[in-house]
Each structure stands twice: as structure tokens, then as C-alpha cells.
Amino acid sequence: MDRHETISNQIERERLELYHLVGQYGLPHRKVIAQSLIVDKLINEYNVIKYGKKENSSRLVR
């Protein structure tokens, strides 16, 4: 399995955990926010591998 597939699988596992935590604690809970940050980090890593660079977040905000 290559790094792209590995991160993709990690994202899916962590996303399922996020859904579980939201159901258990609700959106504003610190555990949910921490898990969301984990998912975000993995998605960013996936994008770096897939597209070869980090997305400039300042371009996303207008």
C-alpha cells in the first residue's frame, strides 16, 4: 500500500471516530474539536502528497 492509500485509510478511520464523538458529546466538545484537528491535519497531508504542495489558506478566505 502506498502513502496515498495509507493516509486515505487513516482519514476514513479518524473521520469515523469524529462522527462517533459528535454523537456522544456534541459539536462544541473539546474532544470533538481535537479529533477534527486530527482529520484536518491528515487531509492537509493527503493534499500535499497528491498535489505536491500545501494549499495557501489565505487564498481560501476572501
VOBA-1610 file (N, C-alpha, C; in pm, whole numbers, padded with zeros to 5 digits, always signed):
BEGIN
Met+00086-00117+00000Met+00000+00000+00000Met+00091+00124+00000Asp+00063+00219-00088Asp+00145+00339-00094Asp+00098+00442+00010Arg+00174+00548+00025Arg+00147+00650+00126Arg+00010+00717+00103His-00025+00736-00022His-00154+00796-00059His-00269+00712-00003Glu-00263+00582-00024Glu-00368+00492+00026Glu-00368+00484+00177Thr-00249+00484+00237Thr-00238+00477+00382Thr-00304+00597+00447Ile-00274+00715+00398Ile-00334+00836+00455Ile-00484+00838+00429Ser-00525+00794+00313Ser-00668+00787+00282Ser-00740+00697+00383Asn-00681+00585+00415Asn-00740+00493+00515Asn-00740+00556+00654Gln-00634+00624+00689Gln-00627+00693+00818Gln-00735+00800+00828Ile-00753+00874+00721Ile-00857+00978+00720Ile-00992+00915+00747Glu-01021+00806+00680Glu-01151+00742+00699Glu-01169+00692+00841Arg-01067+00630+00900Arg-01077+00584+01039Arg-01098+00700+01135Glu-01020+00806+01117Glu-01031+00920+01207Glu-01163+00995+01188Arg-01213+00996+01065Arg-01342+01060+01039Arg-01454+00982+01107Leu-01448+00851+01103Leu-01549+00769+01173Leu-01544+00794+01323Glu-01424+00808+01377Glu-01411+00841+01519Glu-01470+00978+01548Leu-01448+01072+01458Leu-01506+01205+01473Leu-01659+01197+01479Tyr-01719+01122+01388Tyr-01864+01108+01387Tyr-01914+01047+01518His-01840+00948+01567His-01876+00884+01693His-01871+00986+01808Leu-01766+01065+01813Leu-01751+01164+01920Leu-01859+01272+01912Val-01894+01313+01791Val-02002+01412+01776Val-02133+01356+01832Gly-02162+01230+01801Gly-02283+01168+01853Gly-02281+01155+02004Gln-02164+01132+02059Gln-02152+01111+02203Gln-02150+01243+02281Tyr-02078+01344+02231Tyr-02055+01466+02307Tyr-02118+01592+02248Gly-02150+01592+02119Gly-02199+01713+02053Gly-02083+01792+01993Leu-02115+01882+01902Leu-02013+01955+01826Leu-01916+02039+01909Pro-01962+02113+02008Pro-01868+02206+02074Pro-01774+02142+02177His-01778+02013+02195His-01695+01948+02297His-01548+01947+02256Arg-01459+01960+02354Arg-01316+01967+02327Arg-01263+01842+02259Lys-01317+01725+02291Lys-01273+01601+02226Lys-01308+01601+02077Val-01424+01655+02044Val-01467+01663+01905Val-01377+01760+01828Ile-01349+01872+01889Ile-01262+01971+01823Ile-01123+01914+01802Ala-01069+01845+01902Ala-00936+01785+01890Ala-00935+01680+01778Gln-01039+01600+01769Gln-01047+01498+01664Gln-01060+01562+01527Ser-01135+01671+01520Ser-01149+01743+01394Ser-01014+01796+01346Leu-00932+01842+01438Leu-00798+01889+01402Leu-00711+01775+01348Ile-00728+01657+01403Ile-00654+01539+01353Ile-00695+01509+01210Val-00825+01510+01184Val-00875+01484+01049Val-00825+01592+00952Asp-00831+01717+00994Asp-00783+01827+00909Asp-00635+01810+00875Lys-00555+01774+00973Lys-00411+01755+00950Lys-00387+01643+00849Leu-00461+01534+00862Leu-00445+01423+00767Leu-00489+01463+00627Ile-00597+01539+00617Ile-00643+01585+00485Ile-00538+01676+00423Asn-00480+01763+00502Asn-00373+01850+00451Asn-00254+01768+00403Glu-00216+01667+00480Glu-00105+01580+00441Glu-00137+01506+00310Tyr-00260+01458+00299Tyr-00306+01391+00177Tyr-00293+01484+00057Asn-00336+01609+00074Asn-00329+01705-00036Asn-00185+01736-00076Val-00096+01742+00021Val+00045+01764-00010Val+00099+01649-00094Ile+00065+01527-00057Ile+00112+01411-00132Ile+00049+01408-00271Lys-00080+01433-00277Lys-00149+01424-00406Lys-00114+01538-00501Tyr-00104+01659-00449Tyr-00083+01776-00535Tyr+00058+01835-00526Gly+00139+01785-00433Gly+00278+01825-00425Gly+00307+01955-00356Lys+00207+02018-00298Lys+00232+02142-00225Lys+00117+02167-00129Lys+00145+02252-00032Lys+00040+02291+00062Lys-00046+02398+00000Glu-00174+02391+00029Glu-00269+02494-00014Glu-00249+02617+00073Asn-00238+02731+00011Asn-00222+02856+00084Asn-00359+02894+00140Ser-00375+02886+00274Ser-00505+02911+00334Ser-00553+03054+00313Ser-00462+03148+00290Ser-00505+03285+00267Ser-00582+03298+00135Arg-00558+03206+00042Arg-00632+03209-00084Arg-00776+03165-00064Leu-00802+03090+00041Leu-00936+03037+00064Leu-01030+03139+00124Val-00975+03238+00194Val-01057+03339+00260Val-01063+03462+00171Arg-01182+03509+00149Arg-01200+03627+00064Arg-01277+03733+00136
//
